């Protein structure tokens, strides 16, 4: 009997602590899910999550196979990659021109 109560208590605890971020993306429930996630994330990460959903849809990624947390993580990686590309684009051109090229 004690084992059953312990298992039931553990199950309730696990389900009550689960985050909407751990839920798989579903276009039919996305609006409600994002409302729930809004209380879990700050506005920066919420905006990144929403923009990542849009970007991934344009890239024809299978969102239904991803959790909201995975989508957010993908967005963080993409944002970091974009930052590196932006910084590289801002570097002066002479970094890429060798000394020999100038004197030819």
C-alpha positions as a Python dict, from the first residue, in 0.01 Angstrom:
ca = {
    (1, 'X'): (0, 0, 0),
    (2, 'X'): (279, 240, 90),
    (3, 'X'): (449, 165, -243),
    (4, 'X'): (132, 256, -433),
    (5, 'X'): (97, 583, -247),
    (6, 'X'): (462, 663, -302),
    (7, 'X'): (434, 588, -675),
    (8, 'X'): (115, 793, -704),
    (9, 'X'): (278, 1084, -523),
    (10, 'X'): (585, 1062, -744),
    (11, 'X'): (370, 1056, -1059),
    (12, 'X'): (178, 1366, -944),
    (13, 'X'): (503, 1543, -866),
    (14, 'X'): (652, 1462, -1205),
    (15, 'X'): (345, 1574, -1398),
    (16, 'X'): (302, 1892, -1196),
    (17, 'X'): (666, 1990, -1247),
    (18, 'X'): (670, 1930, -1621),
    (19, 'X'): (722, 2237, -1828),
    (20, 'X'): (535, 2329, -2142),
    (21, 'X'): (880, 2371, -2296),
    (22, 'X'): (914, 1992, -2279),
    (23, 'X'): (600, 1949, -2487),
    (24, 'X'): (624, 1864, -2858),
    (25, 'X'): (524, 2144, -3094),
    (26, 'X'): (167, 2114, -3216),
    (27, 'X'): (30, 2378, -3449),
    (28, 'X'): (-322, 2324, -3311),
    (29, 'X'): (-221, 2401, -2952),
    (30, 'X'): (75, 2633, -3020),
    (31, 'X'): (-110, 2949, -2922),
    (32, 'X'): (-213, 2809, -2582),
    (33, 'X'): (131, 2654, -2533),
    (34, 'X'): (303, 2988, -2599),
    (35, 'X'): (72, 3159, -2348),
    (36, 'X'): (181, 2902, -2089),
    (37, 'X'): (549, 2931, -2186),
    (38, 'X'): (524, 3311, -2151),
    (39, 'X'): (530, 3269, -1773),
    (40, 'X'): (841, 3048, -1792),
    (41, 'X'): (1063, 3267, -2014),
    (42, 'X'): (1168, 3628, -2020),
    (43, 'X'): (1058, 3833, -2320),
    (44, 'X'): (1392, 3795, -2502),
    (45, 'X'): (1375, 3415, -2501),
    (46, 'X'): (1003, 3416, -2578),
    (47, 'X'): (1065, 3634, -2885),
    (48, 'X'): (1354, 3406, -2986),
    (49, 'X'): (1128, 3101, -2953),
    (50, 'X'): (853, 3256, -3166),
    (51, 'X'): (1096, 3379, -3432),
    (52, 'X'): (1263, 3036, -3435),
    (53, 'X'): (928, 2869, -3497),
    (54, 'X'): (868, 3100, -3793),
    (55, 'X'): (1222, 3053, -3930),
    (56, 'X'): (1206, 2675, -3898),
    (57, 'X'): (867, 2666, -4070),
    (58, 'X'): (1014, 2861, -4363),
    (59, 'X'): (1302, 2611, -4371),
    (60, 'X'): (1047, 2326, -4388),
    (61, 'X'): (1175, 2169, -4065),
    (62, 'X'): (948, 1912, -3904),
    (63, 'X'): (848, 2110, -3597),
    (64, 'X'): (607, 1844, -3472),
    (65, 'X'): (910, 1627, -3397),
    (66, 'X'): (1069, 1897, -3179),
    (67, 'X'): (989, 2018, -2829),
    (68, 'X'): (960, 2389, -2759),
    (69, 'X'): (1286, 2360, -2563),
    (70, 'X'): (1460, 2210, -2869),
    (71, 'X'): (1321, 2486, -3089),
    (72, 'X'): (1449, 2747, -2844),
    (73, 'X'): (1792, 2580, -2829),
    (74, 'X'): (1804, 2578, -3210),
    (75, 'X'): (1724, 2949, -3202),
    (76, 'X'): (2006, 3019, -2958),
    (77, 'X'): (2254, 2833, -3180),
    (78, 'X'): (2129, 3012, -3491),
    (79, 'X'): (2156, 3349, -3316),
    (80, 'X'): (2516, 3274, -3211),
    (81, 'X'): (2603, 3171, -3568),
    (82, 'X'): (2450, 3492, -3702),
    (83, 'X'): (2652, 3697, -3454),
    (84, 'X'): (2977, 3534, -3575),
    (85, 'X'): (2882, 3598, -3938),
    (86, 'X'): (2797, 3960, -3863),
    (87, 'X'): (3127, 4015, -3683),
    (88, 'X'): (3318, 3855, -3969),
    (89, 'X'): (3140, 4075, -4221),
    (90, 'X'): (3236, 4381, -4018),
    (91, 'X'): (3608, 4297, -4017),
    (92, 'X'): (3818, 4511, -4248),
    (93, 'X'): (3894, 4358, -4586),
    (94, 'X'): (4272, 4382, -4539),
    (95, 'X'): (4259, 4094, -4291),
    (96, 'X'): (4182, 3867, -4584),
    (97, 'X'): (4433, 4005, -4833),
    (98, 'X'): (4777, 3856, -4807),
    (99, 'X'): (5091, 4065, -4831),
    (100, 'X'): (5188, 3887, -5154),
    (101, 'X'): (4860, 3984, -5318),
    (102, 'X'): (4926, 4350, -5253),
    (103, 'X'): (5273, 4341, -5407),
    (104, 'X'): (5188, 4147, -5726),
}
